[in-house]
Amino acid sequence: MTIAMNNQNSVNHDTPSKSPLRQKKRVDWRERIFHGLFLSCAVIGIVSLATIAYFIVKESIPAFQQVGVSGIVFGQDWLPPALYGVFTMIVASVVSTFGAVLVGVPVGILTAIFIAEIAPKRVADIIRPAVELLAGIPSVVYGFFGLVIIVPLIQDVFQVPAGNTILAGIIVLGVMILPTVITVSETSIRAVPATYKEGSLALGASKIFTIFRILLPAARSGIMTGVILGIARALGETMAIIMVMGNAPAMPEGILDSARTLTANIAIEMSYASGIHANALYATGVVLLVFIMSLNGILLYLNRETAK
């Protein structure tokens, strides 16, 4: 009798122990499915980038063979079908982007600090959607605003023959990168653990000291990511730049001169280019791609080094 009861108890104990194993097996299948889904999405992104790079490089090879890498990258004259130097456009792209960073990044970071730490909740709830709405405005609208407002203003203030200058492009790009910098920076500041702020205030530090010496260094990685995305936005902008910078393929002597960026050069001439001219425009795309990837790589490396 005792042996039978023990056997029955052992059966009862064994029966429920199989159910969690089966349930765990089902959970593992779900995890594997989602793991495969995420992996597939990542592979699609990488393959897309590789395909685009391969296509651009393939189409640019005839131009590099005829003109040479140094002739395209360091040549200062763009005059199809004879000359295909894009160095002046590289300078214009760098200057306009650097100027936009000088204008937009400080304003964006200070605005993010105001929304995240200083502004009352009602005010922050008004500013935050306005910033998000600013991000949804098409670039052609920014260009139209710059053409109607900023270009005549520069012409009147600086007494130049035309206001379509690098300065106009800097101002427009500086405004265009604001939503990216503000949104990412605010999210990074809010992600800092509350104990950092509470500990600093408990030690007697002021609110401004806590923001600039505690919260900003802690959120530096995220803020740098916002700056990198803003730089990529400024480098890749086309339509607004075409409308406000004058598009002269010559070496600018100052920010009050007209200039043409790499992206504007492709957009302006690709519709009617053919033969080696079209290949040279693809070569311009290769230069732009390499330039953006190199710049982002350097910034990401510096961000990692400073985070250590």
Secondary structure per residue as TSV (DSSP state, phi and psi in degrees):
chain	resnum	aa	ss	phi	psi
A	1	M	-	360.0	-45.2
A	2	T	H	-65.3	-40.5
A	3	I	H	-64.5	-38.8
A	4	A	H	-65.3	-42.4
A	5	M	H	-64.9	-38.7
A	6	N	H	-64.6	-40.1
A	7	N	H	-64.4	-40.0
A	8	Q	H	-65.5	-40.3
A	9	N	H	-64.5	-39.6
A	10	S	H	-65.7	-36.1
A	11	V	H	-66.3	-41.6
A	12	N	H	-64.7	-34.9
A	13	H	H	-72.9	-34.4
A	14	D	H	-74.5	-31.8
A	15	T	H	-63.8	-51.2
A	16	P	H	-69.4	-20.0
A	17	S	H	-70.2	-21.3
A	18	K	H	-79.3	-26.8
A	19	S	H	-64.9	-46.7
A	20	P	H	-61.4	-32.5
A	21	L	H	-65.6	-43.4
A	22	R	H	-64.6	-41.7
A	23	Q	H	-63.6	-40.9
A	24	K	H	-63.5	-35.7
A	25	K	H	-65.6	-39.6
A	26	R	H	-64.5	-40.3
A	27	V	H	-63.3	-38.6
A	28	D	H	-62.6	-38.1
A	29	W	H	-65.0	-40.1
A	30	R	H	-61.4	-45.4
A	31	E	H	-62.4	-39.2
A	32	R	H	-65.8	-39.6
A	33	I	H	-62.8	-48.2
A	34	F	H	-69.2	-33.7
A	35	H	H	-61.2	-44.4
A	36	G	H	-64.4	-37.3
A	37	L	H	-64.1	-46.2
A	38	F	H	-64.4	-41.4
A	39	L	H	-62.9	-39.9
A	40	S	H	-63.9	-41.3
A	41	C	H	-63.3	-41.7
A	42	A	H	-64.5	-41.7
A	43	V	H	-64.9	-39.0
A	44	I	H	-59.8	-43.5
A	45	G	H	-62.1	-44.8
A	46	I	H	-66.1	-42.7
A	47	V	H	-64.8	-38.1
A	48	S	H	-62.0	-45.2
A	49	L	H	-62.2	-44.5
A	50	A	H	-64.5	-37.7
A	51	T	H	-66.2	-44.4
A	52	I	H	-62.3	-45.6
A	53	A	H	-62.2	-42.4
A	54	Y	H	-63.0	-44.0
A	55	F	H	-62.8	-45.9
A	56	I	H	-65.4	-44.7
A	57	V	H	-64.1	-41.7
A	58	K	H	-61.1	-43.9
A	59	E	H	-72.5	-20.8
A	60	S	H	-90.7	-12.0
A	61	I	H	-57.6	-44.8
A	62	P	H	-57.7	-37.1
A	63	A	H	-68.3	-42.4
A	64	F	H	-65.6	-35.0
A	65	Q	H	-68.7	-38.0
A	66	Q	H	-81.7	-44.3
A	67	V	H	-94.3	-31.9
A	68	G	-	94.8	150.5
A	69	V	H	-63.2	-45.6
A	70	S	H	-66.2	-34.6
A	71	G	H	-65.0	-35.1
A	72	I	H	-81.0	-47.2
A	73	V	H	-72.3	-41.1
A	74	F	S	-105.2	-3.1
A	75	G	-	-69.7	138.5
A	76	Q	-	-104.5	6.9
A	77	D	-	-124.3	125.9
A	78	W	E	-115.3	102.9
A	79	L	E	-146.5	77.0
A	80	P	T	-60.1	145.7
A	81	P	T	-98.1	23.8
A	82	A	T	-108.0	-44.3
A	83	L	E	-119.8	136.4
A	84	Y	E	-135.7	42.9
A	85	G	-	-82.8	135.2
A	86	V	-	-117.2	12.9
A	87	F	H	-62.4	-38.0
A	88	T	H	-62.5	-34.7
A	89	M	H	-74.0	-32.9
A	90	I	H	-62.8	-44.0
A	91	V	H	-61.7	-44.6
A	92	A	H	-63.1	-40.4
A	93	S	H	-64.8	-43.8
A	94	V	H	-65.9	-45.4
A	95	V	H	-64.7	-45.8
A	96	S	H	-65.4	-39.6
A	97	T	H	-69.1	-44.4
A	98	F	H	-62.0	-41.9
A	99	G	H	-64.1	-39.7
A	100	A	H	-64.2	-36.7
A	101	V	H	-65.7	-42.7
A	102	L	H	-62.1	-34.7
A	103	V	H	-82.3	-47.5
A	104	G	H	-84.9	-36.2
A	105	V	H	-66.8	-50.0
A	106	P	H	-59.4	-43.3
A	107	V	H	-63.1	-42.8
A	108	G	H	-64.9	-44.2
A	109	I	H	-66.7	-42.5
A	110	L	H	-65.6	-36.4
A	111	T	H	-65.9	-40.9
A	112	A	H	-62.1	-40.6
A	113	I	H	-62.6	-42.6
A	114	F	I	-62.1	-44.9
A	115	I	I	-67.3	-41.9
A	116	A	I	-79.9	-33.9
A	117	E	I	-125.3	-23.6
A	118	I	I	-110.1	-45.4
A	119	A	S	-66.8	142.9
A	120	P	-	-61.8	158.7
A	121	K	H	-58.7	-39.7
A	122	R	H	-64.1	-42.1
A	123	V	H	-67.5	-42.8
A	124	A	H	-63.1	-35.9
A	125	D	H	-69.2	-18.3
A	126	I	H	-88.6	-43.0
A	127	I	H	-69.4	-39.9
A	128	R	H	-61.1	-48.5
A	129	P	H	-64.5	-31.4
A	130	A	H	-64.9	-40.1
A	131	V	H	-64.8	-42.6
A	132	E	H	-63.9	-36.4
A	133	L	H	-66.6	-35.5
A	134	L	H	-61.2	-34.1
A	135	A	H	-70.5	-23.9
A	136	G	T	-88.7	-3.4
A	137	I	S	-73.6	130.7
A	138	P	-	-63.3	150.6
A	139	S	H	-64.0	-29.4
A	140	V	H	-66.4	-29.5
A	141	V	H	-69.6	-41.3
A	142	Y	H	-59.3	-43.9
A	143	G	H	-63.2	-40.6
A	144	F	H	-65.1	-40.4
A	145	F	H	-61.8	-44.0
A	146	G	I	-64.5	-37.5
A	147	L	I	-69.0	-35.6
A	148	V	I	-87.6	-35.6
A	149	I	I	-105.8	-55.4
A	150	I	I	-73.3	-44.7
A	151	V	H	-60.4	-50.5
A	152	P	H	-62.6	-34.1
A	153	L	H	-65.1	-43.6
A	154	I	H	-63.2	-40.7
A	155	Q	H	-62.3	-39.8
A	156	D	H	-76.0	-40.5
A	157	V	H	-71.7	-45.2
A	158	F	H	-97.7	-0.8
A	159	Q	T	53.8	51.9
A	160	V	-	-105.7	156.3
A	161	P	S	-59.3	-35.4
A	162	A	-	-143.9	142.0
A	163	G	S	-86.6	-0.2
A	164	N	-	-75.3	87.0
A	165	T	S	-132.1	174.4
A	166	I	H	-63.4	-34.7
A	167	L	H	-59.9	-41.2
A	168	A	H	-62.1	-41.9
A	169	G	H	-64.1	-38.6
A	170	I	H	-62.0	-44.8
A	171	I	H	-64.5	-45.2
A	172	V	H	-64.5	-45.3
A	173	L	H	-65.4	-37.1
A	174	G	H	-60.6	-37.6
A	175	V	H	-72.6	-37.1
A	176	M	H	-69.3	-29.9
A	177	I	T	-86.2	-7.3
A	178	L	H	-57.6	-48.6
A	179	P	H	-58.0	-41.1
A	180	T	H	-64.1	-48.4
A	181	V	H	-64.7	-43.6
A	182	I	H	-65.2	-48.6
A	183	T	H	-63.9	-49.2
A	184	V	H	-67.5	-40.6
A	185	S	H	-66.1	-41.9
A	186	E	H	-63.0	-44.3
A	187	T	H	-60.2	-40.0
A	188	S	H	-67.6	-40.5
A	189	I	H	-66.1	-41.2
A	190	R	H	-68.2	-23.7
A	191	A	H	-78.0	-12.7
A	192	V	S	-65.8	131.8
A	193	P	-	-55.5	140.0
A	194	A	H	-63.2	-23.4
A	195	T	H	-64.2	-29.7
A	196	Y	H	-60.2	-50.4
A	197	K	H	-67.1	-44.8
A	198	E	H	-63.9	-40.7
A	199	G	H	-65.1	-40.8
A	200	S	H	-65.7	-44.2
A	201	L	H	-67.2	-34.3
A	202	A	H	-67.1	-27.7
A	203	L	T	-82.4	-0.1
A	204	G	T	98.5	5.5
A	205	A	-	-72.6	150.3
A	206	S	-	-75.7	167.0
A	207	K	H	-66.8	-41.5
A	208	I	H	-66.2	-40.8
A	209	F	H	-61.3	-42.6
A	210	T	H	-63.1	-39.7
A	211	I	I	-66.1	-49.7
A	212	F	I	-84.8	-23.3
A	213	R	I	-106.9	-16.5
A	214	I	I	-116.4	-56.3
A	215	L	I	-71.4	-46.9
A	216	L	H	-63.1	-45.8
A	217	P	H	-60.8	-35.8
A	218	A	H	-69.0	-31.1
A	219	A	T	-97.8	14.2
A	220	R	H	-59.5	-39.5
A	221	S	H	-62.3	-46.6
A	222	G	H	-67.1	-37.9
A	223	I	H	-65.0	-41.4
A	224	M	H	-62.7	-35.9
A	225	T	H	-62.4	-41.8
A	226	G	H	-62.3	-39.3
A	227	V	H	-65.6	-41.8
A	228	I	H	-62.2	-44.0
A	229	L	H	-64.1	-37.3
A	230	G	H	-64.7	-40.7
A	231	I	H	-63.1	-42.6
A	232	A	H	-62.8	-37.5
A	233	R	H	-65.1	-42.6
A	234	A	H	-67.7	-41.5
A	235	L	H	-66.5	-34.0
A	236	G	H	-90.1	-3.7
A	237	E	-	-69.3	140.8
A	238	T	-	-127.0	-60.2
A	239	M	H	-62.2	-47.6
A	240	A	H	-62.5	-37.4
A	241	I	H	-67.2	-40.7
A	242	I	H	-58.8	-35.9
A	243	M	H	-79.8	-22.0
A	244	V	H	-121.1	-11.2
A	245	M	S	-103.3	-3.0
A	246	G	B	89.1	-28.3
A	247	N	-	62.0	32.4
A	248	A	-	-84.7	119.5
A	249	P	-	-79.6	58.0
A	250	A	S	-131.1	160.1
A	251	M	-	-69.1	118.0
A	252	P	-	-73.5	140.7
A	253	E	S	-96.3	-11.2
A	254	G	S	-170.6	176.2
A	255	I	T	-75.7	-6.2
A	256	L	T	-96.8	14.5
A	257	D	S	-104.2	154.4
A	258	S	-	-75.1	154.2
A	259	A	B	-157.4	167.8
A	260	R	-	-129.2	130.9
A	261	T	-	-89.8	171.6
A	262	L	H	-63.5	-44.4
A	263	T	H	-66.1	-40.0
A	264	A	H	-64.7	-37.0
A	265	N	H	-61.4	-42.8
A	266	I	H	-65.8	-45.8
A	267	A	H	-67.7	-35.9
A	268	I	H	-72.3	-41.0
A	269	E	H	-106.0	-10.1
A	270	M	T	-66.7	-27.7
A	271	S	T	-66.7	-27.2
A	272	Y	T	-121.0	2.9
A	273	A	-	-77.6	151.0
A	274	S	-	-153.7	160.3
A	275	G	T	64.0	-137.4
A	276	I	H	-65.9	-26.7
A	277	H	H	-62.5	-46.7
A	278	A	H	-64.0	-39.9
A	279	N	H	-61.9	-36.4
A	280	A	H	-66.8	-33.2
A	281	L	H	-69.3	-37.7
A	282	Y	H	-64.1	-38.0
A	283	A	H	-62.1	-35.9
A	284	T	H	-60.9	-40.2
A	285	G	H	-63.9	-37.4
A	286	V	H	-64.0	-44.7
A	287	V	H	-60.0	-43.0
A	288	L	H	-65.1	-42.4
A	289	L	H	-63.2	-46.6
A	290	V	H	-63.7	-40.7
A	291	F	H	-63.5	-45.6
A	292	I	H	-66.2	-44.2
A	293	M	H	-64.8	-39.7
A	294	S	H	-65.6	-43.9
A	295	L	H	-64.5	-44.4
A	296	N	H	-64.3	-38.9
A	297	G	H	-62.6	-42.2
A	298	I	H	-64.4	-44.3
A	299	L	H	-65.9	-40.1
A	300	L	H	-64.9	-38.9
A	301	Y	H	-64.3	-45.7
A	302	L	H	-63.0	-36.8
A	303	N	H	-63.7	-41.9
A	304	R	H	-66.6	-39.2
A	305	E	H	-66.3	-42.4
A	306	T	H	-71.2	-23.5
A	307	A	H	-78.5	-15.3
A	308	K	-	-73.8	360.0
